[in-house]
Amino acid sequence: MTYLEAMACGIPCVAPDDAVRREVIGEAGIFCDVTDDAAYAEALARALARNWGTVPRSRAERFPVTATVDHYAEVLRELIR
């Protein structure tokens, strides 16, 4: 949800590089090894230096909040069973 909230506000994301985050963030962010301080700092600098335009907001719009909340609720119901 944090990534979606940021992107909905027009803010790009810097995140760990894994399949789930790539699916959500897509072209609206930069992926790196966030446990490597130098790589993380460099990715943050690149994100701040780039004009992202409407890319983050457009990406967030692919994941409507109600659909996302409903999906989380379904996952939780499955875990309870």
The first five atom37 places (N, CA, C, CB, O) and aatype in JSON, in Angstrom:
{
  "aatype": [12, 16, 18, 10, 6, 0, 12, 0, 4, 7, 9, 14, 4, 19, 0, 14, 3, 3, 0, 19, 1, 1, 6, 19, 9, 7, 6, 0, 7, 9, 13, 4, 3, 19, 16, 3, 3, 0, 0, 18, 0, 6, 0, 10, 0, 1, 0, 10, 0, 1, 2, 17, 7, 16, 19, 14, 1, 15, 1, 0, 6, 1, 13, 14, 19, 16, 0, 16, 19, 3, 8, 18, 0, 6, 19, 10, 1, 6, 10, 9, 1],
  "atom_mask": [
    [1, 1, 1, 1, 1],
    [1, 1, 1, 1, 1],
    [1, 1, 1, 1, 1],
    [1, 1, 1, 1, 1],
    [1, 1, 1, 1, 1],
    [1, 1, 1, 1, 1],
    [1, 1, 1, 1, 1],
    [1, 1, 1, 1, 1],
    [1, 1, 1, 1, 1],
    [1, 1, 1, 0, 1],
    [1, 1, 1, 1, 1],
    [1, 1, 1, 1, 1],
    [1, 1, 1, 1, 1],
    [1, 1, 1, 1, 1],
    [1, 1, 1, 1, 1],
    [1, 1, 1, 1, 1],
    [1, 1, 1, 1, 1],
    [1, 1, 1, 1, 1],
    [1, 1, 1, 1, 1],
    [1, 1, 1, 1, 1],
    [1, 1, 1, 1, 1],
    [1, 1, 1, 1, 1],
    [1, 1, 1, 1, 1],
    [1, 1, 1, 1, 1],
    [1, 1, 1, 1, 1],
    [1, 1, 1, 0, 1],
    [1, 1, 1, 1, 1],
    [1, 1, 1, 1, 1],
    [1, 1, 1, 0, 1],
    [1, 1, 1, 1, 1],
    [1, 1, 1, 1, 1],
    [1, 1, 1, 1, 1],
    [1, 1, 1, 1, 1],
    [1, 1, 1, 1, 1],
    [1, 1, 1, 1, 1],
    [1, 1, 1, 1, 1],
    [1, 1, 1, 1, 1],
    [1, 1, 1, 1, 1],
    [1, 1, 1, 1, 1],
    [1, 1, 1, 1, 1],
    [1, 1, 1, 1, 1],
    [1, 1, 1, 1, 1],
    [1, 1, 1, 1, 1],
    [1, 1, 1, 1, 1],
    [1, 1, 1, 1, 1],
    [1, 1, 1, 1, 1],
    [1, 1, 1, 1, 1],
    [1, 1, 1, 1, 1],
    [1, 1, 1, 1, 1],
    [1, 1, 1, 1, 1],
    [1, 1, 1, 1, 1],
    [1, 1, 1, 1, 1],
    [1, 1, 1, 0, 1],
    [1, 1, 1, 1, 1],
    [1, 1, 1, 1, 1],
    [1, 1, 1, 1, 1],
    [1, 1, 1, 1, 1],
    [1, 1, 1, 1, 1],
    [1, 1, 1, 1, 1],
    [1, 1, 1, 1, 1],
    [1, 1, 1, 1, 1],
    [1, 1, 1, 1, 1],
    [1, 1, 1, 1, 1],
    [1, 1, 1, 1, 1],
    [1, 1, 1, 1, 1],
    [1, 1, 1, 1, 1],
    [1, 1, 1, 1, 1],
    [1, 1, 1, 1, 1],
    [1, 1, 1, 1, 1],
    [1, 1, 1, 1, 1],
    [1, 1, 1, 1, 1],
    [1, 1, 1, 1, 1],
    [1, 1, 1, 1, 1],
    [1, 1, 1, 1, 1],
    [1, 1, 1, 1, 1],
    [1, 1, 1, 1, 1],
    [1, 1, 1, 1, 1],
    [1, 1, 1, 1, 1],
    [1, 1, 1, 1, 1],
    [1, 1, 1, 1, 1],
    [1, 1, 1, 1, 1]
  ],
  "atom_positions": [
    [[0.82, -1.19, 0.0], [0.0, 0.0, 0.0], [0.87, 1.26, 0.0], [-0.94, -0.01, 1.21], [0.5, 2.27, -0.61]],
    [[2.0, 1.22, 0.66], [2.86, 2.4, 0.74], [3.29, 2.87, -0.64], [4.09, 2.11, 1.6], [3.27, 4.06, -0.93]],
    [[3.66, 1.93, -1.49], [4.09, 2.3, -2.83], [2.93, 2.91, -3.61], [4.65, 1.07, -3.58], [3.1, 3.91, -4.31]],
    [[1.75, 2.31, -3.5], [0.58, 2.84, -4.21], [0.22, 4.23, -3.72], [-0.62, 1.9, -4.04], [-0.13, 5.1, -4.51]],
    [[0.31, 4.45, -2.41], [0.0, 5.77, -1.86], [0.98, 6.82, -2.38], [0.03, 5.73, -0.32], [0.58, 7.92, -2.75]],
    [[2.26, 6.47, -2.4], [3.27, 7.41, -2.92], [3.01, 7.72, -4.38], [4.69, 6.82, -2.74], [3.0, 8.88, -4.78]],
    [[2.79, 6.69, -5.17], [2.58, 6.9, -6.59], [1.3, 7.69, -6.86], [2.53, 5.56, -7.32], [1.26, 8.51, -7.78]],
    [[0.26, 7.45, -6.07], [-0.99, 8.2, -6.23], [-0.76, 9.69, -5.98], [-2.06, 7.67, -5.27], [-1.5, 10.53, -6.51]],
    [[0.25, 10.02, -5.18], [0.61, 11.42, -4.92], [1.63, 11.94, -5.94], [1.18, 11.57, -3.5], [2.1, 13.07, -5.82]],
    [[1.96, 11.12, -6.93], [2.9, 11.54, -7.97], [4.35, 11.33, -7.61], [0.0, 0.0, 0.0], [5.24, 11.87, -8.28]],
    [[4.61, 10.56, -6.58], [5.98, 10.34, -6.11], [6.47, 8.98, -6.6], [6.05, 10.43, -4.56], [5.8, 7.97, -6.4]],
    [[7.65, 8.95, -7.25], [8.19, 7.67, -7.69], [8.69, 6.86, -6.49], [9.32, 7.88, -8.72], [8.87, 7.4, -5.4]],
    [[8.92, 5.6, -6.72], [9.37, 4.72, -5.64], [10.78, 4.2, -5.91], [8.4, 3.54, -5.47], [11.17, 3.99, -7.06]],
    [[11.51, 4.0, -4.85], [12.77, 3.28, -4.89], [12.53, 2.07, -3.99], [14.02, 4.17, -4.4], [12.21, 2.21, -2.81]],
    [[12.7, 0.88, -4.57], [12.28, -0.32, -3.86], [13.19, -1.5, -4.15], [10.85, -0.67, -4.22], [13.96, -1.49, -5.11]],
    [[13.09, -2.54, -3.28], [13.82, -3.77, -3.56], [13.35, -4.37, -4.88], [13.64, -4.78, -2.4], [12.2, -4.19, -5.28]],
    [[14.24, -5.07, -5.53], [13.93, -5.65, -6.83], [13.41, -7.07, -6.68], [15.17, -5.63, -7.73], [14.18, -8.03, -6.56]],
    [[12.08, -7.2, -6.68], [11.46, -8.52, -6.67], [10.2, -8.47, -7.54], [11.12, -8.98, -5.22], [9.74, -7.4, -7.93]],
    [[9.67, -9.63, -7.83], [8.56, -9.74, -8.79], [7.32, -8.95, -8.37], [8.19, -11.19, -8.97], [6.69, -8.3, -9.2]],
    [[6.98, -8.99, -7.09], [5.77, -8.3, -6.64], [5.92, -6.79, -6.79], [5.46, -8.65, -5.17], [5.02, -6.13, -7.31]],
    [[7.04, -6.25, -6.35], [7.24, -4.81, -6.46], [7.34, -4.38, -7.92], [8.51, -4.39, -5.7], [6.85, -3.32, -8.29]],
    [[7.97, -5.2, -8.76], [8.02, -4.87, -10.19], [6.61, -4.82, -10.78], [8.88, -5.9, -10.95], [6.32, -3.97, -11.61]],
    [[5.75, -5.73, -10.35], [4.36, -5.75, -10.84], [3.61, -4.48, -10.43], [3.62, -6.99, -10.3], [2.88, -3.9, -11.23]],
    [[3.79, -4.05, -9.19], [3.06, -2.89, -8.69], [3.69, -1.58, -9.18], [3.04, -2.91, -7.16], [2.97, -0.72, -9.7]],
    [[4.97, -1.42, -9.04], [5.64, -0.15, -9.33], [5.91, 0.02, -10.83], [6.95, -0.06, -8.55], [5.75, 1.12, -11.37]],
    [[6.31, -1.05, -11.49], [6.58, -0.97, -12.92], [7.55, 0.13, -13.27], [0.0, 0.0, 0.0], [8.63, 0.23, -12.69]],
    [[7.17, 0.97, -14.24], [8.03, 2.04, -14.73], [7.99, 3.3, -13.86], [7.64, 2.4, -16.15], [8.59, 4.32, -14.2]],
    [[7.29, 3.22, -12.74], [7.15, 4.39, -11.86], [8.15, 4.39, -10.72], [5.74, 4.43, -11.29], [7.91, 5.01, -9.68]],
    [[9.26, 3.72, -10.91], [10.25, 3.71, -9.85], [11.56, 3.09, -10.29], [0.0, 0.0, 0.0], [11.75, 2.74, -11.45]],
    [[12.44, 2.98, -9.34], [13.77, 2.42, -9.55], [13.95, 1.28, -8.56], [14.9, 3.51, -9.38], [13.6, 1.4, -7.39]],
    [[14.5, 0.19, -9.04], [14.72, -0.98, -8.19], [16.21, -1.14, -7.92], [14.16, -2.26, -8.87], [17.05, -0.92, -8.79]],
    [[16.52, -1.53, -6.69], [17.92, -1.7, -6.32], [18.01, -2.59, -5.1], [18.58, -0.33, -6.04], [17.0, -3.0, -4.53]],
    [[19.23, -2.89, -4.7], [19.49, -3.62, -3.46], [19.48, -2.59, -2.33], [20.87, -4.42, -3.52], [20.47, -1.89, -2.11]],
    [[18.36, -2.51, -1.63], [18.24, -1.49, -0.58], [19.08, -1.78, 0.65], [16.8, -1.35, -0.18], [19.18, -0.95, 1.55]],
    [[19.69, -2.96, 0.7], [20.59, -3.27, 1.81], [22.01, -2.78, 1.54], [20.61, -4.77, 2.09], [22.86, -2.79, 2.43]],
    [[22.25, -2.36, 0.3], [23.55, -1.79, -0.09], [23.4, -0.27, -0.02], [24.0, -2.28, -1.55], [22.76, 0.34, -0.88]],
    [[23.99, 0.33, 1.0], [23.82, 1.77, 1.23], [24.17, 2.62, 0.02], [24.66, 2.2, 2.39], [23.44, 3.56, -0.31]],
    [[25.26, 2.3, -0.64], [25.69, 3.09, -1.8], [24.7, 2.95, -2.96], [27.1, 2.66, -2.25], [24.35, 3.94, -3.6]],
    [[24.26, 1.73, -3.22], [23.3, 1.5, -4.31], [21.97, 2.18, -4.01], [23.09, -0.01, -4.52], [21.34, 2.75, -4.9]],
    [[21.55, 2.11, -2.77], [20.29, 2.73, -2.36], [20.38, 4.25, -2.49], [19.94, 2.34, -0.91], [19.47, 4.88, -3.03]],
    [[21.46, 4.83, -2.01], [21.65, 6.28, -2.11], [21.69, 6.73, -3.56], [22.95, 6.7, -1.39], [21.11, 7.75, -3.92]],
    [[22.37, 5.96, -4.41], [22.45, 6.3, -5.83], [21.07, 6.23, -6.49], [23.44, 5.36, -6.56], [20.72, 7.08, -7.31]],
    [[20.29, 5.21, -6.14], [18.94, 5.07, -6.69], [18.03, 6.22, -6.24], [18.32, 3.71, -6.28], [17.24, 6.74, -7.02]],
    [[18.15, 6.6, -4.99], [17.37, 7.75, -4.48], [17.75, 9.03, -5.22], [17.6, 7.93, -2.97], [16.88, 9.82, -5.59]],
    [[19.04, 9.23, -5.44], [19.5, 10.42, -6.16], [18.96, 10.43, -7.59], [21.04, 10.48, -6.17], [18.52, 11.46, -8.09]],
    [[19.0, 9.27, -8.24], [18.46, 9.18, -9.61], [16.97, 9.46, -9.63], [18.75, 7.8, -10.21], [16.47, 10.13, -10.54]],
    [[16.25, 8.95, -8.65], [14.8, 9.17, -8.59], [14.49, 10.65, -8.38], [14.16, 8.34, -7.45], [13.56, 11.18, -8.99]],
    [[15.26, 11.32, -7.54], [15.04, 12.74, -7.27], [15.41, 13.62, -8.47], [15.83, 13.17, -6.05], [14.83, 14.68, -8.67]],
    [[16.39, 13.18, -9.25], [16.88, 13.98, -10.37], [16.0, 13.9, -11.61], [18.27, 13.56, -10.72], [16.06, 14.76, -12.49]],
    [[15.2, 12.87, -11.69], [14.39, 12.64, -12.89], [13.03, 13.33, -12.81], [14.18, 11.14, -13.1], [12.42, 13.4, -11.75]],
    [[12.58, 13.85, -13.94], [11.22, 14.4, -14.03], [10.3, 13.24, -14.4], [11.13, 15.58, -15.08], [10.31, 12.78, -15.55]],
    [[9.52, 12.78, -13.45], [8.68, 11.61, -13.65], [7.34, 11.95, -14.3], [8.44, 10.94, -12.32], [6.63, 11.05, -14.77]],
    [[7.0, 13.22, -14.34], [5.73, 13.61, -14.94], [4.56, 12.9, -14.28], [0.0, 0.0, 0.0], [4.46, 12.86, -13.05]],
    [[3.68, 12.35, -15.08], [2.48, 11.68, -14.55], [2.65, 10.17, -14.42], [1.3, 11.98, -15.45], [1.69, 9.46, -14.11]],
    [[3.85, 9.67, -14.66], [4.08, 8.22, -14.65], [3.67, 7.58, -13.32], [5.54, 7.92, -14.94], [2.93, 6.6, -13.33]],
    [[4.13, 8.09, -12.16], [3.74, 7.44, -10.91], [2.22, 7.42, -10.69], [4.42, 8.14, -9.74], [1.65, 6.39, -10.34]],
    [[1.58, 8.55, -10.9], [0.13, 8.62, -10.68], [-0.61, 7.68, -11.64], [-0.37, 10.08, -10.87], [-1.54, 6.99, -11.24]],
    [[-0.2, 7.67, -12.89], [-0.84, 6.79, -13.88], [-0.69, 5.33, -13.48], [-0.25, 7.02, -15.27], [-1.61, 4.53, -13.65]],
    [[0.49, 4.98, -12.96], [0.72, 3.6, -12.54], [-0.18, 3.25, -11.36], [2.18, 3.39, -12.17], [-0.75, 2.16, -11.33]],
    [[-0.3, 4.14, -10.4], [-1.14, 3.88, -9.23], [-2.6, 3.69, -9.63], [-1.02, 5.03, -8.22], [-3.32, 2.91, -9.0]],
    [[-3.03, 4.37, -10.65], [-4.43, 4.27, -11.08], [-4.77, 2.88, -11.62], [-4.72, 5.31, -12.14], [-5.95, 2.56, -11.77]],
    [[-3.77, 2.08, -11.91], [-4.01, 0.69, -12.34], [-4.45, -0.19, -11.18], [-2.75, 0.11, -12.98], [-4.95, -1.3, -11.39]],
    [[-4.27, 0.3, -9.97], [-4.59, -0.48, -8.77], [-5.55, 0.33, -7.91], [-3.29, -0.83, -7.97], [-5.14, 0.93, -6.92]],
    [[-6.85, 0.34, -8.26], [-7.81, 1.11, -7.47], [-7.79, 0.69, -6.0], [-9.23, 0.94, -8.04], [-7.67, -0.49, -5.69]],
    [[-7.9, 1.66, -5.13], [-7.82, 1.38, -3.69], [-8.86, 0.36, -3.26], [-8.0, 2.68, -2.89], [-8.54, -0.56, -2.51]],
    [[-10.08, 0.49, -3.7], [-11.11, -0.46, -3.27], [-10.77, -1.88, -3.71], [-12.48, -0.05, -3.83], [-10.95, -2.82, -2.94]],
    [[-10.28, -2.04, -4.93], [-9.9, -3.38, -5.4], [-8.74, -3.93, -4.59], [-9.54, -3.35, -6.89], [-8.7, -5.11, -4.27]],
    [[-7.79, -3.07, -4.26], [-6.64, -3.5, -3.48], [-7.06, -3.92, -2.08], [-5.59, -2.38, -3.4], [-6.62, -4.95, -1.58]],
    [[-7.9, -3.13, -1.44], [-8.38, -3.45, -0.09], [-9.2, -4.75, -0.13], [-9.24, -2.29, 0.48], [-9.05, -5.6, 0.74]],
    [[-10.05, -4.89, -1.13], [-10.84, -6.12, -1.27], [-9.93, -7.33, -1.43], [-11.79, -6.01, -2.46], [-10.19, -8.39, -0.85]],
    [[-8.87, -7.18, -2.21], [-7.93, -8.29, -2.41], [-7.24, -8.66, -1.09], [-6.88, -7.91, -3.48], [-7.12, -9.84, -0.76]],
    [[-6.78, -7.66, -0.35], [-6.16, -7.93, 0.95], [-7.15, -8.63, 1.88], [-5.66, -6.63, 1.59], [-6.77, -9.56, 2.59]],
    [[-8.39, -8.19, 1.88], [-9.41, -8.81, 2.74], [-9.59, -10.27, 2.37], [-10.75, -8.05, 2.63], [-9.72, -11.12, 3.25]],
    [[-9.61, -10.58, 1.09], [-9.76, -11.96, 0.64], [-8.56, -12.8, 1.07], [-9.94, -12.02, -0.89], [-8.73, -13.94, 1.52]],
    [[-7.36, -12.26, 0.93], [-6.16, -12.99, 1.37], [-6.24, -13.27, 2.87], [-4.87, -12.17, 1.04], [-5.93, -14.38, 3.3]],
    [[-6.64, -12.3, 3.65], [-6.76, -12.5, 5.09], [-7.82, -13.54, 5.44], [-7.1, -11.18, 5.78], [-7.62, -14.36, 6.33]],
    [[-8.95, -13.5, 4.73], [-9.99, -14.51, 4.97], [-9.44, -15.91, 4.68], [-11.24, -14.24, 4.09], [-9.72, -16.85, 5.44]],
    [[-8.68, -16.06, 3.62], [-8.09, -17.35, 3.29], [-7.12, -17.81, 4.37], [-7.37, -17.27, 1.94], [-7.09, -18.99, 4.72]],
    [[-6.34, -16.89, 4.89], [-5.38, -17.24, 5.94], [-6.09, -17.68, 7.22], [-4.46, -16.06, 6.24], [-5.6, -18.56, 7.93]],
    [[-7.21, -17.07, 7.51], [-7.97, -17.43, 8.72], [-8.54, -18.83, 8.6], [-9.11, -16.41, 8.96], [-8.59, -19.57, 9.58]],
    [[-8.98, -19.2, 7.39], [-9.53, -20.54, 7.18], [-8.44, -21.55, 7.39], [-10.15, -20.7, 5.77], [-8.68, -22.75, 7.27]]
  ]
}
